[in-house]
Each structure stands twice: as structure tokens, then as C-alpha cells.
Amino acid sequence: MFFYALANIATAFFSDFSILGTLRFLSGLPHGIYFGLATLVAASMVKMNERSKAVGSVMLGLTTATVLGAPGATWIGQIVGWQIAFILVGALSLLCCLLIGVFLPAVLNAQKTSPLRELCALKQKQVWFLLVMVSVGASGLFSVFTYIKSTLMHISGVSLDWVPFIMPLVGLGMVVGNLLGPKLAVKIGISPLIFFSMLWSTFVFFVFFFLSHAPLTAALGCFLVGTSFAAMPSIQTKIMNVAFHGQILAGALMQSAFNIANALGAESGAWVLKLGYSYEYTAVLGGGILTLCGLLIFCFLWYMEKRN
């Protein structure tokens, strides 16, 4: 987090594009290890059956940032300049470092680890299945989200002035999904929750195709798209459960899988448009089909787990 803070503050003092690009790359490096460790620490502080709720509390920060942080930073940047926005992000990160040192309790049950010990996670077939599932399945969400602004403007008929007011509905849906998903996982189990959440996501993306043709229904569709985030805390919990002594590496690799999904989703949406389809088809040919593929991969993993 301290490295992330310094990289963001340094960004404010350069205007050269190549230097800015390098600093943005550096600021993204701690992402995987930070969320991997944060979810592991949160999970270690609660009972085994409440791990999903603990991981969900960490993910709640990410979803809240989608609703408040991103629009807030954009608004500040437009008023007082983008440099101030980066400095504020860096200052908040430094505050976070302080709060971690003051309030985060020592994890008494934590086992000593090493890079070689962490590599044992790569021996687990379940870890690889989950990473592939996320890389493919989560790309459906990014296929929709990447082009959702263009869908609202060109298909729904929403004016540019109203787009910033509708986009946060996606983040609000993420918050709701993030709150409900872990609670349901405690009641029905992690694997059933992942299955039904991905099934719901597939349904939502296909429905968004029809909802996107009018402003009000498109706004509802944006909220529903956000709820597809419900499975993410449980997926993060599951990979920690099956990684044994390589939980830190597995958690970090999961964040890498999400980034792969981001790139794959955006690229799949681009191919949909290159084939001559309009923006709403990114929800079906990109979002729906990719999420369905991820669901099928998980079903195969679940079947193997039950058989063994």
C-alpha cells in the first residue's frame, strides 16, 4: 500500500506520457498481492464457515470505490485538476497504511511461509480450474461493462449528460451483490452459491440485451449487471480453501485472472463490434456466452470434487 501511495503521488508531478504510463504500471503492481493478503488475513480472523463474509467485507471496499471513489476522483479532477486527484488518492493510501498498522491485529494462527512453499498451490488442479473459470467467466462482465457507456448513448438513447448518473448504478449493484452473496454462501455453501450466481449472471447479460433499448429499463439493466459480482467473494474464498499452504500466491493469481478477464472481455466485445453487430450484442455474444462458458468450467470442477 505504501508503494501504491508513492506511485500515485509521483504521478502528479509528471506530464510526460511515457513517464505517466510507467508510473501507472508501477502503481498497479501491488494490486494482486495486496488483495491476496487482505482477503487471507480477513478470512483468518473468522470461523471457517464465515470466510466468505469476511472476504466480502474486503471486496466491499472495491465495490464502494466503484460507486463513490471513481466518480468522486473524476469530479475533483475536473474542478481542481487531475494532479490534485492523484495526490488525494496517494494521501488516502498513506492514511490506509497508518490504519493498517494501528488497527490490524496480529494473525496468531498464521504459518510461516516462503516462495517455495507458496508454489505448492500450483500443484492443485482445483486452483487451475478456478483461475481459468474466472479468466473466462468474469470476462463476460467486462465485455458488457467496457461498452456500457456506448450502449447507453447509442442504443438506449441516453444523453451524455445523464450517463454519469446511470453508470454508478452498476457499482450500486456490485455493492448489493457483494453484501448478499457471502450471506447466502454461509447458508447454502460456497460451491452452490458460485453456481447459482454465475447462472444468474448469464441470465442477466441476456436480459440486458432487451433492457438496453430504453433509458429507464437500461438503468435497471445496469444495476442488474452489477449484481453479477455476487460470486466474487466466494470464488476468492474457494481458491484459498483449495490452495492449502499456497494461499497468498493463489489469492494474488486470482487478481491476475480478473485482469486477464478484463482484457479478454474488452477484446471479445471489440470483435463483436468488428463483426458488424451493434453495442447491445456485447451483452449476449460477449457477456452471456463467456459467462456461460465459465459456468460450464465450474460445473466440471464441481463434478470432479463430488466424484473424488
C-alpha positions, 0 to 999 in steps of 0.5 A: 500500500505504501508503494501504491501511495508513492506511485500515485503521488509521483504521478502528479508531478509528471506530464510526460506520457511515457513517464505517466504510463510507467508510473501507472504500471508501477502503481498497479503492481501491488494490486494482486498481492495486496488483495491476496493478503487482505482477503487471507488475513480477513478470512483468518480472523473468522470461523471457517464457515464465515470466510466468505463474509469476511472476504466480502467485507474486503471486496466491499471496499472495491465495490464502494470505490466503484460507486463513490471513489471513481466518480468522486476522483473524476469530479475533483479532477475536473474542478481542481485538476487531475494532479490534485486527484492523484495526490488525494488518492496517494494521501488516502493510501498513506492514511490506509497504511497508518490504519493498517498498522494501528488497527490490524491485529496480529494473525496468531494462527498464521504459518510461516511461509516462503516462495517455495512453499507458496508454489505448492498451490500450483500443484492443485488442479482445483486452483487451475480450474478456478483461475481459468473459470474466472479468466473466462467467466468474469470476462463476460462482465467486462465485455458488457461493462467496457461498452456500457457507456456506448450502449447507453448513448447509442442504443438506449438513447441516453444523453451524455449528460445523464450517463454519469448518473446511470453508470454508478448504478452498476457499482450500486449493484456490485455493492448489493451483490457483494453484501448478499452473496457471502450471506447466502454462501454461509447458508447454502455453501460456497460451491452452490452459491458460485453456481447459482450466481454465475447462472444468474449472471448469464441470465442477466447479460441476456436480459440486458440485451432487451433492457438496453433499448430504453433509458429507464429499463437500461438503468435497471439493466445496469444495476442488474449487471452489477449484481453479477459480482455476487460470486466474487467473494466466494470464488476468492474464498474457494481458491484459498480453501483449495490452495492449502499452504499456497494461499497468498500466491493463489489469492494474488493469481486470482487478481491476475485472472480478473485482469486477464478477464478484463482484457479478454472481455474488452477484446471479445466485445471489440470483435463483436463490434468488428463483426458488424453487430451493434453495442447491445450484442456485447451483452449476449455474444460477449457477456452471456456466452463467456459467462456461460462458458465459465459456468460450464468450467465450474460445473466440471470442477464441481463434478470432479470434487463430488466424484473424488 
